[in-house]
Amino acid sequence: MSKEIKIALVEDDENLRFLVAERLHSEGYKVFEAGNGDDAEKMILEETPDIVLLDWMLPGKQGSDVCTNVRNQGFDKLIIMMTAKAQDVDKIEAYNFGVSDYITKPFNMDVLVAMIDNKIKFSLNSEKAESYKFANMEHQPNTHLLIKDGRKVELTILENRILLYFLKNKNKVINREELMMEVWGYNADVNTRTLDMHIVRLRKKIEANPDSPQYLQTVRGIGYKFAYE
């Protein structure tokens, strides 16, 4: 793996930061560290890392503030939020601060490394930040933005994942189970109603008339299809 991949690690627990940094170094990544929000912001903007691992609870500034601030200043790389509590995950899901993904603590190091490797494979291989254009819209998955008629529409983490999967599988009928697996993963205790609710919210953001969707179509008894030439 290229030594050039830079990771900013923002974590106020020194022991955990040391362990994560050691492991990332051993995997061949270049690691920059910060223990509070103010230092983190400065470091992210100066070093422009490929991935930021950002703790949710920080002294000084919350992780969400750091995320919002660097996004506002044009940082468009991956930000993975490290969070200790289920409630925090709910907050990340509900409001979008421009988080690309999250991992809950305590996490297994192998899982963290696999997640990072995976992200790098998908997002850094394309030279510029990924973007998908359709109709009058452009989806930028790294920053969770949908640009519609030149206006920015923010997507939540789950909406972002759902839309990305559809755009990668255009005009293909996707059954609900496959989509739930892709969006929530194996340990998901999620029902189809939850999925359908997210689809409804996503339609409101992309469709001219959400009640008779042009792109995000329902395939009765099976699932959905993203129709676009």
C-alpha positions as CSV (number, residue, x, y, z in Angstrom):
1,M,0.0,0.0,0.0
2,S,1.2,3.5,-0.7
3,K,3.0,5.2,2.1
4,E,1.5,8.4,0.9
5,I,-1.9,7.8,2.4
6,K,-2.3,10.3,5.3
7,I,-4.7,9.7,8.2
8,A,-5.5,12.4,10.8
9,L,-6.3,10.7,14.1
10,V,-8.2,12.9,16.5
11,E,-8.8,11.3,19.9
12,D,-8.3,12.7,23.4
13,D,-7.8,9.3,25.1
14,E,-4.0,9.0,24.9
15,N,-3.9,5.3,25.3
16,L,-6.4,4.6,22.6
17,R,-4.7,7.2,20.3
18,F,-1.4,5.5,20.8
19,L,-2.8,2.0,20.0
20,V,-4.6,3.2,16.9
21,A,-1.6,5.2,15.7
22,E,0.7,2.2,16.2
23,R,-1.5,-0.1,14.3
24,L,-2.0,2.4,11.4
25,H,1.7,3.0,11.2
26,S,2.3,-0.8,11.0
27,E,-0.2,-0.9,8.1
28,G,1.9,1.6,6.2
29,Y,-0.2,4.7,6.8
30,K,1.2,8.1,7.6
31,V,-0.5,9.3,10.8
32,F,-1.0,12.8,12.2
33,E,-2.4,13.1,15.7
34,A,-4.4,15.6,17.7
35,G,-6.1,15.5,21.1
36,N,-8.6,18.3,20.9
37,G,-10.9,20.0,18.5
38,D,-8.9,23.2,17.9
39,D,-5.6,21.4,17.1
40,A,-7.6,18.9,15.0
41,E,-9.1,21.6,12.8
42,K,-5.8,23.3,12.2
43,M,-4.1,20.0,11.4
44,I,-6.8,18.8,9.0
45,L,-6.7,22.1,7.0
46,E,-2.9,22.2,7.0
47,E,-2.1,18.5,6.2
48,T,-5.2,17.7,4.1
49,P,-5.3,14.0,5.1
50,D,-7.0,11.4,3.0
51,I,-9.0,10.2,5.9
52,V,-9.9,11.8,9.3
53,L,-10.7,9.5,12.2
54,L,-12.5,11.9,14.5
55,D,-13.7,11.3,18.0
56,W,-17.2,12.5,18.8
57,M,-16.5,13.7,22.3
58,L,-13.5,16.1,22.4
59,P,-12.3,18.7,24.9
60,G,-12.9,22.2,23.6
61,K,-14.9,21.5,20.5
62,Q,-17.1,18.6,19.7
63,G,-16.2,16.3,16.8
64,S,-19.4,17.5,15.0
65,D,-18.2,21.1,15.2
66,V,-14.8,20.2,13.9
67,C,-16.4,18.3,11.0
68,T,-18.8,21.2,10.1
69,N,-16.0,23.7,10.3
70,V,-13.5,21.9,8.0
71,R,-16.3,21.0,5.6
72,N,-17.2,24.7,5.4
73,Q,-13.6,25.5,4.6
74,G,-13.7,23.1,1.6
75,F,-12.2,19.9,3.1
76,D,-13.9,17.1,1.0
77,K,-12.1,13.9,2.0
78,L,-13.4,11.1,4.2
79,I,-14.3,11.8,7.8
80,I,-15.0,8.7,10.0
81,M,-16.5,9.6,13.3
82,M,-15.5,7.4,16.3
83,T,-18.4,7.3,18.8
84,A,-18.9,5.6,22.1
85,K,-22.6,5.6,22.5
86,A,-25.6,4.5,20.5
87,Q,-27.3,7.9,21.2
88,D,-24.4,9.6,19.4
89,V,-24.9,7.3,16.4
90,D,-28.5,8.5,16.4
91,K,-27.4,12.1,16.4
92,I,-25.0,11.4,13.5
93,E,-27.8,9.7,11.6
94,A,-30.3,12.5,12.2
95,Y,-28.2,15.5,11.4
96,N,-25.5,15.6,8.9
97,F,-22.3,17.3,9.8
98,G,-20.7,16.0,6.7
99,V,-19.6,12.7,8.3
100,S,-18.7,10.1,5.7
101,D,-19.2,7.2,8.1
102,Y,-18.8,6.2,11.7
103,I,-17.5,3.4,13.9
104,T,-18.6,2.7,17.5
105,K,-16.2,2.2,20.4
106,P,-14.9,-0.1,21.7
107,F,-13.9,-1.2,18.2
108,N,-11.8,-4.1,17.1
109,M,-8.6,-2.8,15.4
110,D,-8.9,-5.3,12.6
111,V,-12.4,-4.0,11.9
112,L,-11.1,-0.4,11.8
113,V,-8.3,-1.3,9.5
114,A,-10.6,-3.2,7.2
115,M,-12.9,-0.2,7.1
116,I,-10.1,2.1,6.2
117,D,-8.7,-0.2,3.6
118,N,-12.1,-0.5,2.1
119,K,-12.7,3.2,2.0
120,I,-9.3,3.8,0.4
121,K,-10.0,1.2,-2.3
122,F,-13.2,2.8,-3.2
123,S,-12.7,6.5,-2.8
124,L,-9.0,7.2,-3.2
125,N,-8.6,5.2,-6.4
126,S,-10.6,7.7,-8.2
127,E,-8.3,10.7,-8.6
128,K,-10.8,13.3,-7.6
129,A,-13.6,13.0,-5.1
130,E,-16.2,10.6,-6.5
131,S,-19.3,12.2,-8.1
132,Y,-22.3,10.8,-10.0
133,K,-24.3,12.9,-12.3
134,F,-27.9,12.2,-13.3
135,A,-30.5,14.6,-14.7
136,N,-30.1,18.0,-13.1
137,M,-28.3,16.5,-10.1
138,E,-24.9,15.5,-8.9
139,H,-24.2,13.2,-6.0
140,Q,-21.0,13.6,-4.0
141,P,-20.9,10.7,-1.6
142,N,-17.8,11.7,0.3
143,T,-19.4,15.0,1.5
144,H,-22.9,13.7,1.5
145,L,-24.1,16.3,-0.9
146,L,-26.6,16.3,-3.6
147,I,-26.3,19.2,-5.9
148,K,-29.7,19.9,-7.4
149,D,-30.0,22.7,-10.0
150,G,-26.9,24.2,-8.4
151,R,-28.3,24.1,-4.9
152,K,-26.8,21.9,-2.1
153,V,-29.1,19.3,-0.5
154,E,-27.6,17.5,2.5
155,L,-28.1,13.8,2.8
156,T,-28.0,11.7,6.0
157,I,-25.5,8.9,6.2
158,L,-28.1,6.3,5.4
159,E,-29.7,8.3,2.5
160,N,-26.2,8.7,1.2
161,R,-25.5,5.0,1.2
162,I,-28.8,4.2,-0.4
163,L,-28.4,6.7,-3.2
164,L,-24.8,5.6,-3.9
165,Y,-25.9,2.0,-4.1
166,F,-28.6,2.9,-6.6
167,L,-26.3,5.0,-8.7
168,K,-23.8,2.1,-8.9
169,N,-26.6,-0.2,-9.9
170,K,-28.7,1.9,-12.3
171,N,-31.7,0.3,-14.0
172,K,-31.2,-2.9,-12.0
173,V,-34.1,-4.2,-9.8
174,I,-32.7,-4.4,-6.3
175,N,-34.6,-6.4,-3.7
176,R,-35.1,-4.9,-0.2
177,E,-32.9,-7.5,1.5
178,E,-30.0,-6.7,-0.7
179,L,-30.4,-3.0,-0.1
180,M,-30.7,-3.5,3.7
181,M,-27.6,-5.6,3.8
182,E,-25.7,-3.0,1.8
183,V,-26.9,-0.1,3.9
184,W,-27.1,-1.4,7.4
185,G,-24.7,-4.4,7.2
186,Y,-25.0,-7.9,8.7
187,N,-25.8,-7.1,12.3
188,A,-28.7,-4.9,11.3
189,D,-31.8,-5.3,13.3
190,V,-33.8,-3.4,10.8
191,N,-37.1,-4.0,9.2
192,T,-38.3,-3.2,5.7
193,R,-40.5,-0.4,7.1
194,T,-37.4,1.5,8.2
195,L,-35.9,1.1,4.7
196,D,-39.1,2.3,3.1
197,M,-39.1,5.3,5.3
198,H,-35.6,6.3,4.2
199,I,-36.6,5.8,0.6
200,V,-39.5,8.2,1.1
201,R,-37.2,10.8,2.6
202,L,-34.7,10.4,-0.2
203,R,-37.5,10.8,-2.8
204,K,-38.4,14.1,-1.3
205,K,-34.9,15.3,-1.9
206,I,-34.5,14.0,-5.5
207,E,-37.8,13.7,-7.2
208,A,-39.8,16.5,-8.8
209,N,-43.0,14.7,-7.6
210,P,-42.2,12.2,-4.8
211,D,-45.6,10.6,-5.1
212,S,-45.0,9.4,-8.6
213,P,-41.2,9.0,-8.7
214,Q,-39.3,9.2,-11.9
215,Y,-36.0,7.8,-10.7
216,L,-36.5,5.9,-7.5
217,Q,-39.2,3.5,-8.6
218,T,-40.9,0.8,-6.5
219,V,-40.9,-2.6,-8.0
220,R,-44.0,-4.2,-6.4
221,G,-43.3,-7.3,-4.3
222,I,-39.5,-7.1,-4.8
223,G,-37.9,-3.8,-4.0
224,Y,-36.7,-0.8,-6.0
225,K,-35.1,0.3,-9.1
226,F,-33.2,3.5,-9.9
227,A,-34.3,4.3,-13.4
228,Y,-32.0,6.5,-15.4
229,E,-30.4,6.3,-18.8
